[in-house]
Amino acid sequence: MQSNRFHIRKVAVCGAGVMGAQIAAHCVNAGVPVVLFDLAAKEGDKNAIAKQAIAQLKKLNPAPLGTPELADLIVPANYDDDLHRLSECDLVIEAIAERMDWKTDLYHRLAPAIKPDAIIASNTSGLSITRLSQALPEALRRRFCGVHFFNPPRYMTLVELIPTADTEPGLLDVLETFLVSQLGKGVLRAKDTPNFIGNRIGVFGILSVFAQAQKFGLSYEQVDELTGTRLGRAKSGTYRTADVVGLDTLAHVIRTMQEQLPDDPFHAHFGVPPVLAGLIEQGALGQKTGAGFYRKQGKAILRLDPAKKEYVPADAVIDPAVAEILALRDPARKLKALHDSDHPQAQFLWAILRDSFHYSAVHLADIADTARQLDLAMKWGFGHAQGPFEIWQAAGWHDVANWITKDINAGKTLSSTPLPEWATCGPVWEAKGVHTQAGSWNPRQKRYEGRSTLPVYERQVGAPRLVGEASALEPVIVHEDEAVRCWTLPAPHPRDVLIVSFKTKMHTLSPGVVRGIVHAVDLAESSFRALVIGQLDDPFSAGADLKAMLPAFEQGGAQAVEPIQREMQDMVRRLRYAQVPVVAALAGMALGGGCELSVHCAKRVAHFETYIGLVEAGIGLVPGAGGLSYCARRAAEQQAQDAPDAPLLAFVKKFALSVATAQVSKSALDARKIGYLLPSDTIVMNRHELLYVALREALAMAESGWRAPLPALFPVAGRDGAATLEAQLVNMKVGGFISDYDFTVAKKVAQAICGGDVDPGSMVDEAWMLRQERKAFLHLLVQPQTQERIAGLLKTGKPVRN
């Protein structure tokens, strides 16, 4: 295969179960044509099984599809009538149940229909790829590998790529490039060992939690609170995560380890815990059956009491002293405090971390090439903020290694196997860790190795690095203050495009940031060809900095806030009419002022997982920095482009309801559907390619002779449009969909977005619309209910309904 000329244009997924259907869904998210195969139905429509799986995709939460309509782009197929469709596909992914006999039988059936240069891959979570390959004709084995997606495929970054000894290396490069750039995944090449890297380390970690929780007498909710975000792991902790994954799925992976790893020195702990086996026997498989370790009863969450064998209120709490330890920012102090504490909860945490370090070190050489792969597997596949080696290294390699060795000698660990020699002497001991500026430790080669040099990774500007690794980016600082940083990328990236990033928490728009953006536009116009507004980490912006605005309001009331609001409005107009193209690089949340900022840029480049919305109604306000002005103007543009004879209000209504209900897009595609992204805006699948693409889009616009739009008048729906919207809002209030005060706020939205007290079809300019915004914003700001909402949000971080 000539890898530099081969492209994956169309995909076939064989198996319409949970994983297969969601892999197909993510392919269409990325715009990749996909055919979803399953068995032929015995009666009626032979594609009924595949069609039912596709229909179910629209109902799942979290949503596997960027917008529900994408489901209609997945082509259903069956093995009896449609195998000829495989000849159209460049990648064939098998994703049926984890039965070696079923998989090999399917391969015998598929092989004659697969086109000669297609890639064939199994999505198995742990079966031997080499054994599976034996079911294929010899000519196909060189094009076969494992491609293990983690669940749910849309949201989990990790995909493990597992070759056999026969797999063609160039094929792996093609597939990795496709997975990284087209599907937005983090790819690790794993060895063909049971459960590969992620599940091998991650499931052992879960078994350690089960064992240590029982030893230290902790309840399920205590464990989940301790092993969630406080420990830098997924919010759901351990037992809730098991419920979400499915207890039967977890048990299957545990049994795979138990059956296929008889010589593992930790094998004694590879059995399915009795409580887990009991739940499965009762049909309590977790979230999908409504009960597992937890059960929801009305609004209450109950947890299983294994002693009573019944569900009880989940109300146990963690000790404040242990919470204080977990809040420590210094990793060395934190881990030492856990190690030294005699509190059972702290001892539990030290024990599970120690077990993870111990197991990872003992098995690194068997399952991965470098320590980087193991750490990234836990970050990308299990939602950990840091991998086990990162935590160990950040806390002090020597101290932690000595503590582990002491526990091994004292019989406190799950295995008496000592740490491998490389962990306690030699280069790693001297370097005080497995990650260095030279690369990450390869225990078999006994050297540090750099990252992949595959060309696709050259697009990942500013991708985060592991603890101890060399920085991925050396920005050239043009201007920096307490609020913003203006910088450019070093060669070979474009040096004539300026980037401005925010330094505030959650990248909120403080007065300093607002002024910094204006200064960045001035710099770009004087010395650069274009400007990109973007952050190296999420979110793009959580909106206006309410805390910064509050003192001015408390001292001078609404009149003191008006200059701040005007400054925001002036800033977005400065962006819209800048004399260089301004591109917003969006990822994560772009809410309130962050949305308003972005819609006034010349173009947007958005990561697929971008959540955009004008959410001010949730705190009793209307958008005040050009959001409603944009919506009114965009509605007029859509009418002129799409349906000149249709009433303008039909286009205004969509925006008005989105703003009044504080709607946030569920993806970048959904944002395009709402209207916050334009059809011409670019959507990228890999977060780390965002700046690379944004810079080149900005430069292309500059080179094509881009000019700022000329200020122009546009029609508004006027007082009649506002009255019609208000009547619809009354129905929503009567129906209980919105509260009384939601109605008050929504009415102000309707009045402002329709242009105020003017005739329908009146031509207005942006200055007029901005005045309507200011008037509505300042009117609502002084209302007690709005102040109650703002205070509640600042105190709890959650919206208040009143």
C-alpha positions in Angstrom: 0.0 0.0 0.0 1.3 3.5 -0.9 0.3 5.2 2.3 1.0 8.7 1.0 -1.7 8.3 -1.7 -4.3 6.2 0.2 -7.2 8.0 1.8 -10.1 6.7 4.0 -13.1 8.1 2.2 -15.8 5.8 3.4 -16.2 3.5 6.4 -18.1 0.3 7.1 -19.0 -0.6 10.7 -20.0 -4.2 11.2 -22.1 -4.6 14.3 -24.9 -2.2 15.3 -24.6 -2.7 19.0 -23.8 0.1 21.5 -20.2 0.6 20.3 -20.7 -0.1 16.6 -23.6 2.3 16.3 -21.8 5.1 18.2 -18.6 4.6 16.1 -20.8 5.0 13.0 -22.4 8.1 14.6 -19.0 9.7 15.2 -18.0 9.1 11.6 -21.0 11.1 10.4 -20.2 13.8 13.0 -17.0 14.2 11.1 -18.7 14.1 7.7 -17.3 10.7 6.8 -19.8 8.5 4.9 -20.6 5.3 6.8 -22.5 2.0 6.3 -23.7 0.2 9.5 -24.1 -3.5 9.1 -25.8 -6.1 11.3 -27.6 -9.4 11.0 -30.6 -9.6 8.7 -33.9 -9.4 10.5 -35.8 -12.7 10.4 -39.1 -11.0 9.5 -40.0 -7.8 7.6 -37.4 -5.3 6.6 -34.0 -7.1 6.6 -32.3 -3.9 7.7 -34.5 -3.5 10.8 -31.8 -4.3 13.3 -29.4 -1.7 11.9 -32.3 0.8 11.5 -33.4 0.4 15.1 -29.9 1.0 16.3 -29.7 4.2 14.2 -33.0 5.4 15.5 -31.8 4.8 19.1 -28.8 7.1 18.5 -31.2 10.0 18.6 -32.4 9.1 22.1 -29.1 8.5 23.9 -27.7 10.8 26.5 -25.0 11.9 26.3 -25.8 12.4 22.6 -23.5 10.5 20.3 -24.5 12.8 17.4 -23.7 16.4 16.9 -27.3 17.0 15.8 -30.1 14.3 15.7 -30.5 14.7 11.9 -27.1 13.2 11.3 -28.5 9.8 12.1 -30.3 9.9 8.7 -26.8 9.9 7.0 -25.9 6.5 8.3 -26.7 3.8 5.7 -28.2 0.7 7.2 -27.2 -2.7 5.8 -27.3 -6.4 6.5 -24.9 -9.3 5.9 -27.3 -11.2 3.6 -28.1 -8.6 1.0 -25.5 -5.8 1.3 -22.0 -7.3 1.4 -21.3 -5.7 -2.0 -21.3 -2.4 -0.2 -18.0 -3.3 1.4 -16.3 -2.8 -2.0 -17.0 0.9 -1.6 -15.3 1.2 1.8 -11.7 2.0 2.6 -12.0 1.1 6.3 -14.0 -1.9 7.7 -14.4 -1.9 11.5 -15.7 -5.0 13.2 -17.6 -4.1 16.4 -19.6 -7.2 17.4 -19.8 -8.9 20.8 -16.6 -10.0 22.5 -16.7 -13.7 21.3 -13.7 -15.0 19.5 -15.9 -17.6 17.6 -18.5 -15.0 16.5 -15.8 -12.6 15.3 -13.9 -15.2 13.3 -17.1 -16.5 11.7 -17.9 -13.0 10.6 -14.5 -12.5 9.1 -14.9 -15.6 7.0 -18.1 -14.1 5.7 -16.8 -10.6 5.1 -13.4 -11.4 3.6 -14.5 -12.1 0.0 -16.4 -8.8 -0.3 -13.7 -6.5 1.1 -11.9 -4.5 -1.6 -8.2 -5.3 -2.0 -6.6 -2.2 -0.5 -9.1 -1.6 2.4 -8.0 -1.5 6.0 -9.7 -4.1 8.3 -9.8 -3.5 12.0 -11.5 -5.0 15.1 -12.8 -2.9 17.9 -12.3 -5.6 20.5 -11.6 -4.3 23.9 -9.1 -7.0 24.8 -9.1 -10.1 22.6 -5.9 -11.1 20.9 -5.5 -9.3 17.6 -3.1 -11.9 16.3 -5.5 -14.7 17.0 -8.3 -12.8 15.3 -6.1 -12.2 12.2 -5.8 -16.0 11.7 -9.4 -16.1 10.6 -8.6 -13.9 7.6 -7.0 -15.1 4.3 -3.2 -14.6 4.4 -3.4 -11.8 1.8 -5.6 -9.7 4.1 -3.6 -10.1 7.4 -1.2 -7.4 6.5 -4.1 -5.0 6.4 -5.6 -6.0 9.7 -5.2 -4.5 13.1 -7.0 -3.6 16.3 -8.7 -0.2 16.6 -10.1 0.1 20.2 -12.4 3.0 20.7 -13.4 3.9 24.3 -17.0 4.4 25.3 -18.7 6.8 24.4 -16.7 7.2 21.1 -17.7 10.8 20.6 -16.5 12.1 23.9 -13.6 9.8 24.9 -10.3 10.8 23.3 -8.5 7.4 23.4 -8.3 5.0 20.5 -5.8 2.2 20.8 -4.2 1.0 17.6 -2.9 -2.6 17.9 -0.9 -4.2 15.1 0.1 -7.8 14.6 3.5 -9.0 13.4 2.0 -9.0 9.9 0.4 -5.6 9.9 1.9 -3.2 7.3 3.5 -0.2 9.1 2.4 2.3 6.4 -1.2 1.2 6.9 -1.0 2.1 10.6 0.3 5.6 9.7 -2.7 6.1 7.4 -5.2 4.9 10.0 -3.6 6.9 12.8 -3.6 10.1 10.7 -7.3 9.5 9.9 -8.2 8.8 13.5 -6.3 11.8 14.8 -7.2 14.5 12.3 -10.5 13.4 10.8 -12.1 11.9 14.0 -10.3 14.0 16.5 -8.9 11.1 18.6 -5.8 10.6 20.7 -4.1 7.5 19.2 -1.8 5.2 21.1 -0.1 2.2 19.5 -0.5 -0.7 22.0 1.0 -4.1 22.2 -1.2 -7.2 21.5 -1.6 -8.1 25.2 -4.9 -8.8 27.0 -6.9 -5.6 27.5 -4.1 -3.6 25.8 -3.0 -0.5 27.8 -6.0 1.5 28.9 -8.2 -1.3 30.3 -5.3 -3.2 31.6 -4.2 -0.3 33.9 -7.7 1.2 34.4 -9.5 -2.0 35.3 -6.7 -3.0 37.7 -7.2 0.4 39.3 -10.9 -0.2 39.7 -10.2 -3.6 41.3 -7.7 -1.9 43.7 -10.5 0.6 44.6 -12.9 -2.3 45.3 -10.3 -4.1 47.5 -9.1 -1.1 49.4 -12.6 0.4 50.0 -13.6 -2.9 51.6 -10.3 -3.0 53.7 -10.8 0.6 55.0 -14.6 0.3 55.4 -15.7 3.1 53.0 -19.2 3.4 51.5 -19.7 3.7 47.7 -20.5 7.4 47.8 -17.5 8.1 50.0 -15.3 6.4 47.5 -16.8 8.2 44.6 -16.3 11.6 46.3 -12.7 10.7 47.1 -11.9 9.3 43.6 -13.7 12.0 41.6 -12.6 15.5 40.7 -10.9 15.9 44.1 -8.4 13.3 43.0 -8.2 14.7 39.4 -10.4 12.0 37.9 -13.8 11.8 36.3 -16.6 13.5 38.3 -18.5 10.3 38.6 -15.8 8.6 40.7 -15.4 4.8 40.6 -18.8 3.1 41.3 -20.9 5.7 39.4 -18.6 5.3 36.5 -19.0 1.5 36.7 -22.8 2.0 36.6 -22.5 4.2 33.5 -20.1 1.8 31.7 -22.3 -1.2 32.5 -21.5 -3.7 35.3 -21.7 -6.6 32.8 -19.1 -4.8 30.6 -16.8 -4.3 33.6 -17.1 -7.9 34.6 -16.3 -9.1 31.1 -13.0 -7.1 31.1 -12.2 -8.4 34.6 -12.7 -12.0 33.4 -10.5 -11.4 30.4 -7.7 -10.5 32.8 -8.5 -13.4 35.0 -8.5 -15.9 32.2 -5.7 -14.6 30.0 -3.2 -13.4 32.6 -2.7 -16.4 34.8 1.0 -15.5 35.4 0.3 -11.9 36.4 1.8 -11.4 39.9 -1.4 -9.5 40.8 -3.7 -12.3 39.5 -5.1 -13.2 42.9 -7.1 -9.9 42.8 -8.5 -10.4 39.2 -11.8 -12.1 40.3 -15.1 -10.4 39.8 -16.0 -9.0 43.3 -18.9 -10.9 44.9 -21.1 -7.8 45.2 -20.5 -7.1 41.4 -21.4 -10.7 40.5 -24.5 -10.5 42.7 -25.8 -7.3 41.0 -25.2 -8.8 37.6 -27.1 -12.0 38.6 -30.0 -9.8 39.7 -30.0 -8.0 36.3 -28.9 -4.8 38.0 -26.4 -3.8 35.3 -26.1 -0.1 36.2 -27.5 2.9 34.4 -28.9 1.0 31.5 -31.2 -1.1 33.8 -31.9 1.7 36.3 -30.0 0.1 39.1 -26.4 -1.0 40.0 -24.3 0.3 42.8 -26.8 3.2 42.8 -30.5 3.6 42.0 -32.4 6.7 41.4 -35.7 7.0 43.2 -37.6 10.1 42.2 -35.1 12.9 42.7 -33.2 11.0 45.3 -30.0 8.9 44.7 -29.8 5.7 46.7 -26.7 3.5 47.0 -26.5 -0.2 47.7 -25.8 -1.2 51.2 -24.1 -4.6 50.6 -24.6 -5.7 54.2 -28.3 -5.1 54.2 -28.6 -5.9 50.5 -30.9 -3.0 50.0 -30.7 0.6 48.7 -30.2 3.3 51.3 -29.8 7.1 51.0 -26.4 8.1 49.7 -25.5 10.6 52.4 -22.0 9.7 53.7 -19.5 12.4 53.6 -15.7 12.6 53.5 -13.6 13.9 56.4 -12.8 17.7 56.2 -9.1 17.0 57.0 -8.8 14.7 54.1 -10.6 17.2 51.9 -8.0 19.8 52.9 -5.2 17.4 51.9 -6.8 16.8 48.5 -7.1 20.6 48.0 -3.3 21.1 48.3 -1.8 22.3 45.1 1.7 21.1 45.7 1.7 17.4 44.5 4.6 16.5 46.8 2.9 17.9 49.9 -0.4 16.3 48.9 0.9 12.8 48.4 3.1 12.9 51.5 0.2 14.1 53.6 -1.9 11.1 52.3 0.9 8.7 53.0 1.6 10.0 56.5 -2.1 10.3 57.6 -3.6 7.7 59.8 -7.2 8.6 58.7 -8.8 5.6 56.9 -9.9 7.8 54.0 -6.4 9.1 53.5 -4.9 5.6 53.9 -7.4 4.4 51.2 -6.2 7.1 48.8 -2.6 6.4 49.3 -3.2 2.7 48.9 -5.0 3.0 45.5 -2.4 5.5 44.2 0.4 3.2 45.4 -1.2 0.2 43.8 -1.6 2.1 40.5 2.1 3.2 40.6 3.2 -0.4 41.5 1.2 -2.2 38.8 2.1 0.4 36.1 5.8 0.1 36.8 5.8 -3.7 36.9 3.9 -4.1 33.6 5.1 -1.1 31.6 7.6 -3.1 29.5 5.0 -5.7 28.8 2.1 -3.5 27.5 3.6 -0.3 26.1 6.6 1.1 24.5 7.0 4.1 26.7 5.7 5.6 29.9 4.0 8.3 27.9 1.6 5.8 26.3 0.6 4.5 29.7 0.0 7.9 31.2 -1.9 9.1 28.1 -4.1 6.0 28.2 -5.3 6.9 31.6 -5.8 10.6 30.7 -7.6 10.0 27.4 -9.4 6.7 28.2 -10.4 7.2 31.9 -10.6 10.9 32.3 -7.7 11.3 34.7 -6.1 14.7 34.9 -2.7 13.0 35.2 -1.4 9.5 34.5 0.1 7.4 37.3 3.7 8.1 36.3 3.0 11.8 36.1 1.6 11.9 39.7 4.5 9.8 40.9 7.1 12.0 39.2 5.4 15.3 40.3 5.3 14.1 43.9 9.0 13.2 44.0 10.2 10.0 42.2 12.7 9.0 44.9 10.4 9.5 47.9 7.4 7.7 46.3 9.6 4.8 45.1 10.9 4.3 48.6 7.4 4.4 50.1 6.2 1.8 47.6 9.2 -0.4 48.4 8.6 -0.1 52.1 5.0 -1.1 51.7 5.9 -4.1 49.5 8.4 -5.3 52.2 5.7 -4.8 54.9 3.2 -6.9 52.9 0.7 -4.0 52.5 0.6 -4.2 48.6 -1.5 -6.4 46.4 1.6 -8.2 45.2 5.0 -8.9 46.7 6.7 -8.3 43.3 9.4 -5.6 43.7 9.5 -2.5 41.6 11.5 -3.1 38.4 15.2 -2.2 38.5 14.7 0.8 36.1 12.4 2.5 38.6 14.9 2.4 41.5 18.3 3.0 39.8 19.9 4.1 36.6 18.8 6.9 34.2 15.2 7.2 35.6 16.5 7.4 39.2 19.1 10.0 38.1 16.5 12.0 36.0 14.0 11.7 38.9 11.3 10.5 36.5 10.2 8.8 33.4 9.3 12.0 31.4 12.1 14.4 30.5 12.8 17.0 27.8 14.5 14.2 25.9 11.3 12.1 25.8 9.7 9.3 27.9 11.3 6.2 29.2 11.3 3.0 27.1 12.1 0.2 29.6 12.9 -2.4 26.9 15.2 -0.1 25.0 16.5 1.5 28.2 16.4 5.0 26.8 14.2 8.1 26.6 12.2 8.4 23.4 10.6 11.5 21.8 7.0 11.8 20.5 5.8 10.5 17.2 7.1 12.3 14.2 4.1 11.4 12.0 3.3 14.6 10.0 -0.2 14.9 11.4 1.2 15.9 14.8 2.9 19.0 13.2 -0.7 20.4 13.1 -1.1 20.2 16.9 -0.1 23.7 18.0 0.3 24.0 21.7 -0.8 20.4 22.6 -0.4 19.9 26.3 2.7 18.0 27.5 3.1 15.5 30.4 4.9 16.5 33.6 8.6 16.7 32.9 8.3 16.8 29.1 9.7 19.7 27.0 7.3 22.5 26.3 5.4 22.0 23.0 5.3 25.7 22.3 7.7 28.7 22.6 5.5 31.7 21.8 6.9 35.0 20.7 5.4 37.6 23.1 4.4 40.8 21.4 2.5 42.3 24.3 1.5 41.1 27.7 -0.4 42.5 30.7 -2.4 41.2 33.6 -5.4 40.4 31.4 -4.2 39.3 27.9 -1.2 37.9 26.1 -0.6 38.9 22.4 1.8 36.5 20.7 2.9 34.8 17.5 4.0 31.3 16.8 7.7 30.6 16.1 8.8 29.5 12.6 7.8 27.6 10.5 4.3 28.8 11.5 3.0 32.1 10.1 4.6 35.0 11.9 2.4 37.7 10.4 -0.8 36.5 12.3 -1.2 37.9 15.8 -2.8 35.7 18.5 -4.5 37.2 21.6 -5.3 34.9 24.5 -7.0 35.7 27.9 -5.4 35.2 31.3 -8.6 35.4 33.4 -10.1 32.4 35.1 -12.4 30.6 32.6 -11.2 33.3 30.1 -13.9 35.6 31.3 -14.2 39.1 29.7 -13.0 41.4 32.5 -12.6 45.1 31.7 -8.9 44.4 31.2 -9.6 41.7 28.7 -12.0 44.0 26.8 -9.3 46.7 26.6 -6.7 44.0 25.7 -8.8 42.8 22.7 -9.0 46.3 21.4 -5.3 46.8 21.8 -4.7 43.5 20.0 -6.8 44.8 17.0 -4.7 48.0 17.0 -1.5 45.9 17.0 -2.8 43.6 14.2 -3.8 46.6 12.0 -0.4 48.3 12.5 2.0 45.3 12.3 0.3 42.1 11.2 -1.9 40.8 8.4 -4.6 39.1 10.6 -5.7 38.4 14.2 -6.7 35.2 15.9 -8.6 35.2 19.2 -8.0 31.8 20.9 -6.9 30.0 24.0 -4.4 27.1 24.4 -6.9 25.5 26.9 -10.7 25.4 27.2 -13.0 27.2 27.4 -12.9 29.9 24.8 -14.8 32.2 27.2 -17.4 31.8 29.9 -18.6 35.3 29.2 -18.5 38.6 31.1 -16.8 38.8 34.4 -19.7 39.5 36.7 -17.5 39.7 39.8 -15.6 42.6 38.2 -18.8 44.4 37.3 -20.4 43.9 40.7 -18.4 46.5 42.7 -19.2 49.2 40.2 -22.9 48.4 40.4 -22.9 48.3 44.2 -21.2 51.8 44.4 -23.0 53.6 41.6 -26.0 51.5 40.4 -26.9 50.9 36.8 -25.4 54.2 35.7 -22.0 53.0 36.9 -22.4 49.8 34.8 -23.4 51.5 31.6 -19.8 52.6 30.7 -18.6 49.0 31.1 -21.4 47.8 28.9 -20.6 50.5 26.3 -17.0 49.5 26.3 -18.0 45.9 25.6 -20.2 47.0 22.7 -17.5 49.2 21.3 -15.1 46.2 21.5 -17.3 43.9 19.4 -17.9 46.7 16.9 -14.1 47.1 16.7 -13.8 43.5 15.9 -16.5 43.6 13.2 -15.0 46.5 11.4 -11.3 45.8 12.0 -9.1 46.4 8.9 -7.5 43.0 9.2 -9.5 39.7 9.3 -10.2 38.6 12.8 -10.8 34.8 13.4 -12.2 33.4 16.6 -10.8 29.9 17.5 -13.5 28.3 19.5 -13.4 25.3 21.8 -15.4 24.3 24.9 -17.8 27.0 26.2 -18.4 30.3 24.3 -21.1 31.7 26.5 -22.7 35.1 26.8 -20.0 37.7 26.0 -17.8 34.9 24.6 -20.5 34.2 22.1 -21.0 37.9 21.3 -17.3 38.4 20.8 -17.1 35.4 18.4 -20.1 36.3 16.2 -18.7 39.7 15.5 -15.4 38.3 14.2 -14.9 37.9 10.4 -14.8 34.1 10.7 -14.9 31.3 13.3 -13.0 28.1 13.4 -14.6 25.8 16.0 -13.7 22.5 17.6 -16.6 20.0 17.2 -17.1 20.1 21.0 -17.9 23.8 21.2 -20.9 24.8 23.2 -22.1 28.3 22.2 -25.0 30.3 23.6 -26.4 33.7 24.7 -27.2 32.6 28.3 -27.8 36.0 30.0 -31.5 35.3 30.4 -30.5 32.6 33.0 -29.3 35.4 35.3 -32.2 37.7 34.5 -30.5 39.9 31.9 -30.5 40.2 28.1 -27.3 40.0 26.0 -25.7 43.4 26.3 -22.6 43.3 24.1 -24.1 43.1 20.6 -25.7 39.7 20.9 -29.3 40.8 20.1 -28.0 43.2 17.5 -26.2 40.2 15.8 -29.4 38.1 16.0 -31.6 40.7 14.4 -29.1 41.4 11.6 -28.5 37.7 11.0 -32.2 37.0 10.9 -32.6 39.8 8.2 -29.6 38.3 6.2 -31.2 34.8 6.4 -34.5 36.1 5.1 -32.8 37.9 2.2 -30.7 34.9 1.3 -33.2 32.0 1.9 -36.7 33.2 1.6 -37.2 36.9 0.6 -41.0 36.4 0.5 -41.2 34.9 3.9 -42.1 37.0 7.0 -39.0 38.4 8.8 -40.5 37.3 12.1 -40.1 33.6 11.2 -36.3 34.1 11.2 -36.3 36.4 14.2 -38.4 34.0 16.3 -35.7 31.2 16.2 -33.1 33.5 17.6 -35.5 35.1 20.2 -36.5 31.8 21.6 -32.8 30.6 21.7 -31.9 33.7 23.7 -35.0 33.8 25.9 -34.4 30.1 26.9 -30.6 30.6 27.3 -30.1 27.8 24.8 -26.6 26.4 24.4 -25.5 24.4 21.4 -24.8 20.7 22.0 -21.9 20.8 19.4 -20.4 23.1 16.8 -22.8 21.6 14.2 -25.7 22.5 16.5 -24.4 26.0 16.8 -24.4 26.3 13.1 -28.1 25.1 13.1 -29.0 27.8 15.8 -27.2 30.5 13.8 -24.2 31.3 16.0 -21.9 29.7 13.5 -22.3 30.4 9.7 -22.2 27.7 7.0 -18.9 29.2 5.9 -17.3 28.7 9.4 -14.8 25.9 9.7 -15.3 23.0 12.1 -12.3 20.9 13.2 -12.5 17.5 14.9 -9.2 17.6 16.8 -8.9 20.2 19.5 -5.2 20.5 19.2 -5.4 21.4 15.5 -7.6 24.4 16.2 -4.9 27.2 16.3 -3.1 25.6 13.3 -6.3 25.8 11.2 -7.4 29.2 12.5 -4.0 30.8 11.7 -4.1 29.5 8.1 -7.7 30.5 7.6 -6.9 34.0 8.8 -3.8 34.2 6.5 -5.8 32.9 3.6 -8.4 35.6 4.1 -5.7 38.3 4.2 -4.1 37.0 1.1 -7.4 36.8 -0.8 -8.0 40.6 -0.3 -10.5 40.3 2.5 -12.2 43.6 3.4 -14.3 44.5 6.4 -18.1 44.8 5.8 -19.5 48.3 5.3 -22.0 49.5 7.9 -25.5 49.0 6.5 -29.1 49.3 7.6 -31.3 46.2 8.0 -35.0 45.6 8.6 -36.4 44.6 12.0 -39.7 43.0 13.1 -40.8 46.1 15.1 -43.5 46.4 17.7 -45.9 44.0 15.9 -43.2 41.3 15.9 -42.5 41.8 19.6 -46.3 41.6 20.4 -46.5 38.3 18.5 -43.5 36.8 20.3 -45.0 38.0 23.6 -48.2 36.1 22.9 -46.2 33.0 22.4 -44.3 33.6 25.6 -47.6 33.9 27.5 -48.5 30.4 26.3 -45.1 29.1 27.5 -45.8 30.7 30.9 -49.3 29.3 31.2 -48.0 25.9 30.2 -45.4 26.0 33.0 -42.4 26.0 30.6 -41.1 29.3 32.0 -41.5 31.1 35.3 -43.1 34.5 35.8 -39.7 36.2 35.9 -38.5 34.2 32.9 -41.4 35.7 31.1 -40.4 39.2 32.2 -36.9 38.7 30.9 -38.0 37.0 27.7 -40.4 40.0 27.0 -37.4 42.3 27.1 -35.5 40.0 24.7 -38.5 40.1 22.3 -38.7 43.9 22.4 -35.0 44.5 21.9 -34.5 41.9 19.2 -37.4 43.3 17.2 -35.9 46.8 17.3 -38.0 48.4 19.9 -41.0 50.6 19.4 -40.8 50.9 15.6 -42.9 49.9 12.6 -42.4 46.4 11.2 -39.8 46.4 8.5 -38.2 49.6 9.7 -34.6 49.9 8.6 -32.2 50.4 11.5 -28.5 50.4 12.1 -26.3 48.6 14.7 -26.1 51.7 16.8 -29.9 51.7 17.2 -29.9 48.0 18.1 -27.2 48.5 20.6 -29.2 51.2 22.3 -32.1 48.8 22.6 -29.8 46.2 24.2 -28.4 48.7 26.7 -31.9 50.0 27.7 -33.2 46.4 28.3 -30.0 45.3 30.1 -29.9 48.3 32.5 -33.6 48.0 33.2 -33.3 44.4 34.2 -30.1 44.9 36.1 -31.9 46.9 38.9 -34.7 44.4 39.3 -34.5 42.4 42.7 -35.1 39.1 40.9 -32.2 39.6 38.6 -29.9 40.6 41.5 -31.1 37.4 43.3 -30.1 35.3 40.3 -26.7 37.0 39.9 -25.9 36.6 43.6 -27.0 32.9 43.5 -24.8 32.2 40.5 -21.8 33.8 42.0 -22.3 31.9 45.3 -23.1 28.4 44.0 -22.1 28.5 40.3 -25.6 27.3 39.4 -28.5 29.3 37.9 -31.3 30.3 40.2 -35.0 29.9 39.2 -37.3 32.6 40.6 
